[in-house]
Amino acid sequence: MSSWALEKLIDYYSLRFQIEFNFREAKQHFGLEDFMTTTAKGVENAANLAFLMVNVSAKLLKSSNKKYGGVLDLKTHFRGVKYAVEAIKILLEKPETILMKEAIEEVKERISKLGSIHQKKVASSTA
C-alpha cells in the first residue's frame, strides 16, 4: 500500500468518526433519538433540525473562546438567559415596592414552569 493510499484511508476514517460524533451529538442533545413523529416528512424535518442544531452549537462553541465546556453548558447558558429575561419582564411590570413580594412570588411561579413539558398558563394577579 502506498503512502498516498494510507493518507487517503486516514482521511476517510477521520471523516467517518466526525460523522459518528455528529450523530451522537444530535441524538444526545437535540432529540434525534426520541422525536415523536411518524410521517416521513416529520422524521426528515426532525433529523434536519437536530443536525442544524449540531452545526449551530458547534459554531457557537467555537466562537465563544472556550467560555462553555460543551453543548450542555451552552444549553444551560441560553436557558438561564431566557429565565433571567422572563424574570426581568415580570419585575418591570410591577416596580412598586409594595408589590415586590407579590412580584417575586409570580417570578418564582412563572420561572419554575419554564421548560416544563406540560405548561399551564399562570394567571397574573391584578393589583
N, C-alpha and C positions, 0 to 999 in steps of 0.2 A: 504494500500500500504506500503510495507516495505521500510526501508531507502535505501536498495540496489537498489530497483526499482526506487526510487526517484533520486538517484545518476546517474543511467543509463539514465533516462529521461533528466536530466540536461546536461549530456554529449552529448546526441543526439541533443538537442536543440542548444548547443554551436557549434557543428559541422555544423548544418543546417545554423546557422547565418554566420559562416565563409564561407560556400559555397555561400550564398547570397552576402556577401561582395565581394568575388572574382568575381562573375558575374557582380556586379555593377562596380567594377574597370575595368574589361575587356570591358564593354560597354562604360563607361565614358572616359577612357583614351587610349584604344588600338583598337578602331574601331570594336568591336564585333557587335555593333548595326547597323552600316552603311556600311558593306562591299558590294561591287558591283558585286559579283559573283552569278551565278545562278545554277551552276552544283553542284552535291552532293560532289564531291571531292574538289571543290573550297571552299565550305562552311566549310567542315571539316578542310581544311588547314587554313582558316582564323580564325576559332574558336581555333584551336590548337596554332596558332601563338599568338592570343590575350591572351590565358591563359599562354603561355610560358612567355610573356612579364609581366604578373601579377607576376609570380614567380621570374623572373629576377629582376624586380623593387623592390619587397619585400626584396630580398636578398641584393640588393644594398643599400636600405634604412636602413636595419638592420646593415650592416657593416659600414655605414657612421657615426656612433655615433651621430645621430640626427643632422647631418650637413644640411640635407634637411628636410623641413616640411612635404613633401608628394610627391606624384607622379608628380604633376605639377612642383614642384621645381626641381625634378630630371630631368624631360624632358627639362626644361628651361636651366639647367646647361649644359647638353650634347649638346643642340642646340647652346648655347653660345660658348662652346669649339669648335664645328665644325666651327662656324663663325670666331672665332679667328684664327684657323689653316688655313682657306682659306685666311684670310687677310694677315697672315704672309707669306704664299706661294707667294702671289702676290707681296708683298713688297720685298721679297728676289729675285724675278725675275728682279726687276728694282732698284738696290741700288743707282744709281747715283742721286745726289741731284737735278739736272736739271729735271729729270724725276719724281721727287717725287710728284709734283702736279698732273701729269697725272696718276701716280700710285694710288694716293689717290682717284681720280675720278673713276678709274677702280675698286678699292676695294669697294667703295660705291655702284657702279653699280652691281657688282657680288654678294656682300653680301646681298644686298636688294632683290635679286631674290632667295636666298637660302630658301628652304622650300615652295616656291610658287607652286601652283598646275600646272599651265601652264608655265613651264620654257622655255625660249628661250635662245639659245646659245648667249653669249655675245662675240662679235668679239674683240679679243685682238688687241691692236694697235701695229704696228711695228715701233719702233723708233730706 
